[in-house]
Amino acid sequence: MTLYTTNTVPTKGGLLADSSVWVLSNPDFRQWRDHEDQRLLWVKGDLGKGKTMLLCGIVDHLETRLAQGSRLAYFFCQAINERINNATAVLRGLIYMLLDQDASLVSHMKKKYDVAGEGLFQG
């Protein structure tokens, strides 16, 4: 079960099957997906236009293609929730996902946390 399934989809009324099929065959998306030097995909748009459903489909697609040892991190901002709609929250979420996927990274973060305390994750 992916993180978006637990936290995002229930608030949106469920995932719409095939809502992202069109983008998976789009040449621009495929170029982004297939080139190692292009690792950030940023999707933005007006409220209620389908970004969440689109990205849920993209995440599912990318998870099935992950090479052994690769990691996938993503974050869904929500305009209605200011607590998670800022750069600090995005970085905190991405860091959490990476730590969750690779326990060897935890010791590096713990060193920083031991010095800075909770301030390390505050905006």
N, C-alpha and C positions, 0 to 999 in steps of 0.2 A: 504494500500500500504506500503510495507516495504521500509526501507531506501536503500537497495541494488537495488530495482526496480527503484528508482529515480536516483541514482548516478552511479551504476555500470553496470547494464544490457544494457542500451542504448549504452554504449561505446564498448560493446562486441558483438553487433549485435543481441541481443535478447536472451531470455532464451530458451534453448533446452529442450523440454519436455522429461521427463524420463531419463535425463542424470545422475541422482543420485540414481536411483532405486536400482542398484546393491549394493551400500554402505549401504542402509537402512536395508538390510537383513544380512549384514556382522556381524558375531558374535562379533568381536572386537568393531565395532561401537555400537552395541546394548548393550554391556557391559558398554561402556562409557556412553551411553545415560541413562541407567537404574540405575546407581549407583551415589548417591548423592555426594560421596567423590571424584569423577572424573569430575570436572567442566570445564576443559580447553581442547579444541580440537584444535590442531595446524596442519594445512595442508600446506605443502610446496612442491615445485617442480619447474621444468623448466617452462619457459614462454610458453604459448600456449598449455599446456597439459590438460586443462579443470578444473583447480582448482576452478575458479570462478563459472562455471556452477554447479559443484558438490556441492559447498557450498551454492549456492542459493537454490538448492533442499533440502539440509539439514536444512537450516534456515526455509524454508516453512514447512517442516516436524515437526521441533521442535516447531514452533509457534502454530501448530494445537494441540500439546500435552501439552502446558503450563498449569499448574495448576493455579487456581485463586490465585492472589497475587505473582506469580512467575515472574521473569524477564529474558529476553534473551538479551544479548549484544554480538555484533560481529563487526569485523572490517576487511575490505579488503585492504591489502597493494597493491600498484601498482608500479611495478618496473619502469614504465615510468614517474612516478610523484614523484619526490624526496620530495616534500612538505608534502606528506602523507605517506612516506615510512621510518618512523623512530619511535622509541619507544614513543617519546612524542606525536606524532600524533595518535598512536594506543591508548594510555591512554586517550588522549583528546576525541577521538571518543567513547571509551567505557564509559567514564564518562558522555558524552552528552546523550548517549542512556539510561543510567540508570536514569539520571535526568529527561529525557523526559517521562519515564515510571512511575516515582514515584515522584510526586511533593513535597512530604514530605522531600526528600533529598536535595532540593534546598536550604533550610535555612542553612543546614550544610555547603554546598559548598560556599554559600554567605559569611559566616563568614570568611572563609579562603581567599576568593577573596577580601574582604574588607581590610584585612591585607596586602596581597601580591600584589594585583592589577593584571594587565595583566601578570606579571612575573610568576604568578601561572601556566600559561598554555604555557610558552615559553620553548623551548628546551635548 
